[in-house]
Amino acid sequence: MRKALVCINTSLNSAEEVAQELRSCDEVKEIFLVHGVYDILAKVEGETLDDLTNVINRRIRSLSKVHSTLSLLLLEPKKSVGEKDVILV
């Protein structure tokens, strides 16, 4: 299973509408409305890298109120156990 975090910029005041559209996509596992450079952060999963790429390009980037995206492909998590139990991704 391949996973990615997709940072999404939307049209002004359209984040909630885009988030609603993303809810209908089975490959989108989590959606966060955020403040800052991006409006939405979505966790996306696909069986293969090609599946993941297709979801991002055809289901997310193609939405009319999505202006731009930044995709971060998640690698295997690493955990460093210490005083603060820091998780490095």
C-alpha positions as CSV (number, residue, x, y, z in Angstrom):
1,M,0.0,0.0,0.0
2,R,1.4,3.4,-1.0
3,K,0.5,6.5,0.9
4,A,0.8,10.3,0.4
5,L,-0.1,13.5,2.0
6,V,-1.5,16.0,-0.5
7,C,-1.5,19.7,0.4
8,I,-4.2,21.5,-1.5
9,N,-4.8,25.1,-2.4
10,T,-8.4,26.0,-3.2
11,S,-10.3,29.0,-4.6
12,L,-11.1,31.6,-2.0
13,N,-13.7,30.3,0.6
14,S,-13.9,26.9,-1.2
15,A,-12.1,24.6,1.2
16,E,-15.2,23.1,2.7
17,E,-16.8,22.5,-0.7
18,V,-13.6,20.8,-1.9
19,A,-13.3,18.7,1.3
20,Q,-16.9,17.5,0.7
21,E,-16.0,16.4,-2.8
22,L,-12.9,14.6,-1.4
23,R,-15.1,12.7,1.0
24,S,-16.6,10.8,-1.9
25,C,-13.2,9.4,-3.0
26,D,-12.5,6.1,-1.3
27,E,-8.8,6.5,-1.6
28,V,-8.8,9.7,0.5
29,K,-8.5,8.3,4.0
30,E,-8.3,11.6,6.1
31,I,-9.0,15.2,5.4
32,F,-7.9,18.2,7.4
33,L,-8.8,21.8,6.9
34,V,-5.8,23.8,7.8
35,H,-4.6,27.5,8.0
36,G,-1.5,28.6,6.3
37,V,0.0,28.2,2.8
38,Y,-2.5,25.4,2.0
39,D,-6.2,25.0,2.7
40,I,-6.6,21.2,2.9
41,L,-4.3,18.3,3.9
42,A,-5.5,14.9,2.6
43,K,-4.0,11.5,3.4
44,V,-4.4,9.4,0.2
45,E,-3.8,5.6,-0.3
46,G,-3.4,3.5,-3.4
47,E,-2.3,-0.2,-4.0
48,T,0.5,0.9,-6.2
49,L,2.4,4.1,-7.0
50,D,0.5,4.3,-10.3
51,D,-2.8,4.0,-8.5
52,L,-1.8,6.7,-6.1
53,T,-0.7,9.0,-8.9
54,N,-4.0,8.4,-10.7
55,V,-6.0,9.4,-7.7
56,I,-4.0,12.6,-7.2
57,N,-4.0,13.6,-10.8
58,R,-7.5,12.5,-11.9
59,R,-9.6,12.8,-8.7
60,I,-8.0,15.7,-6.7
61,R,-6.1,18.0,-9.2
62,S,-9.0,17.8,-11.6
63,L,-11.5,19.4,-9.2
64,S,-12.6,22.8,-10.5
65,K,-11.9,24.7,-7.3
66,V,-8.4,23.1,-6.7
67,H,-5.7,25.6,-7.7
68,S,-2.6,23.7,-6.9
69,T,-1.3,20.7,-4.9
70,L,1.9,19.5,-3.3
71,S,2.2,15.7,-2.9
72,L,4.4,14.2,-0.3
73,L,5.0,10.4,-0.8
74,L,5.2,8.7,2.6
75,L,8.0,6.2,3.1
76,E,8.1,3.5,5.8
77,P,7.9,5.1,9.2
78,K,11.0,5.1,11.4
79,K,10.9,5.4,15.1
80,S,13.7,6.7,17.3
81,V,13.0,5.8,20.9
82,G,14.4,8.2,23.4
83,E,13.3,10.6,26.1
84,K,10.7,12.2,23.8
85,D,9.8,9.2,21.6
86,V,10.4,11.1,18.4
87,I,9.0,9.6,15.3
88,L,11.0,10.4,12.1
89,V,9.1,10.1,8.8
